[in-house]
Amino acid sequence: MKKPSSKIREEIARLQDQLRQAETREAERIGRIALKAGLGEIEVDEADLQAAFEEIGTRFRGGKPAAGRKNTADGKNGGAPSPTLAPDADAGGHSEA
């Protein structure tokens, strides 16, 4: 028996809510880790920070970088985290992480 469209819409809405909650939990977890690492105190461009996070994700997944993704800092794919993530970096100011 096929589901009526109203039931499908309800299920989609429920799944979207679950997705938002899961993304919020993940963002809070990553945010707490980033703050503990001192990233909240580093003034860095958001695009550079995202590129560095992508490198970290690739490193921990053990795979190759996603097609078309490059580190904007040095133009290389993969490898060690960007120097913008160095814990001893002292750029002052605060940045949104």
C-alpha positions as CSV (number, residue, x, y, z in Angstrom):
1,M,0.0,0.0,0.0
2,K,1.3,3.4,-0.9
3,K,1.7,6.2,1.6
4,P,-0.4,9.3,1.1
5,S,1.6,12.5,0.3
6,S,0.7,14.0,3.7
7,K,2.4,11.1,5.5
8,I,5.4,11.5,3.3
9,R,5.6,15.2,4.0
10,E,5.3,14.5,7.8
11,E,8.1,12.0,7.6
12,I,10.3,14.4,5.6
13,A,9.7,17.2,8.2
14,R,10.6,14.8,11.0
15,L,13.8,13.7,9.2
16,Q,14.7,17.3,8.5
17,D,14.3,18.1,12.2
18,Q,16.5,15.1,13.1
19,L,19.1,16.3,10.7
20,R,19.1,19.8,12.1
21,Q,19.5,18.3,15.6
22,A,22.4,16.0,14.6
23,E,24.2,18.9,12.8
24,T,23.8,21.1,15.9
25,R,25.3,18.4,18.1
26,E,28.2,17.9,15.6
27,A,28.8,21.6,15.3
28,E,28.8,22.1,19.1
29,R,31.3,19.2,19.5
30,I,33.7,20.5,16.9
31,G,33.3,24.0,18.2
32,R,34.2,22.9,21.8
33,I,37.3,21.1,20.4
34,A,38.3,24.1,18.4
35,L,38.0,26.4,21.4
36,K,40.0,24.0,23.5
37,A,42.7,24.1,20.8
38,G,42.8,27.9,21.0
39,L,41.2,28.6,17.6
40,G,38.8,31.1,19.0
41,E,41.8,33.4,19.8
42,I,43.3,33.3,16.3
43,E,42.3,35.9,13.7
44,V,42.1,33.8,10.5
45,D,40.1,34.1,7.3
46,E,37.1,31.7,7.3
47,A,38.0,30.3,3.9
48,D,41.5,29.4,5.2
49,L,40.1,27.9,8.3
50,Q,37.6,25.8,6.3
51,A,40.4,24.6,4.0
52,A,42.5,23.6,7.1
53,F,39.4,21.7,8.5
54,E,39.0,19.9,5.2
55,E,42.6,18.8,5.3
56,I,42.1,17.5,8.8
57,G,39.0,15.6,7.7
58,T,40.9,14.0,4.8
59,R,43.7,13.0,7.2
60,F,41.4,11.3,9.6
61,R,39.3,9.7,6.9
62,G,42.5,8.2,5.5
63,G,41.4,9.0,2.0
64,K,42.1,11.4,-0.7
65,P,40.9,15.0,-0.8
66,A,37.5,15.7,-2.5
67,A,37.8,16.6,-6.1
68,G,38.4,20.3,-6.7
69,R,39.3,20.9,-3.0
70,K,42.7,22.6,-2.4
71,N,44.4,24.3,0.5
72,T,44.1,27.9,-0.3
73,A,47.2,28.7,1.8
74,D,49.7,26.8,-0.3
75,G,47.8,25.2,-3.2
76,K,48.7,21.6,-2.0
77,N,46.2,18.8,-1.4
78,G,46.3,16.7,1.8
79,G,49.3,16.7,4.2
80,A,49.7,18.2,7.6
81,P,47.3,20.8,9.0
82,S,47.7,24.3,7.8
83,P,50.1,26.6,9.8
84,T,47.0,28.7,10.7
85,L,46.1,25.9,13.1
86,A,49.4,26.0,15.0
87,P,48.7,26.3,18.8
88,D,51.5,28.7,19.3
89,A,50.2,31.2,16.7
90,D,49.6,34.6,18.2
91,A,47.6,36.8,15.9
92,G,45.5,38.3,18.7
93,G,41.8,39.2,18.4
94,H,38.9,36.9,18.2
95,S,37.4,35.1,15.3
96,E,34.1,33.3,14.9
97,A,34.8,29.6,14.8
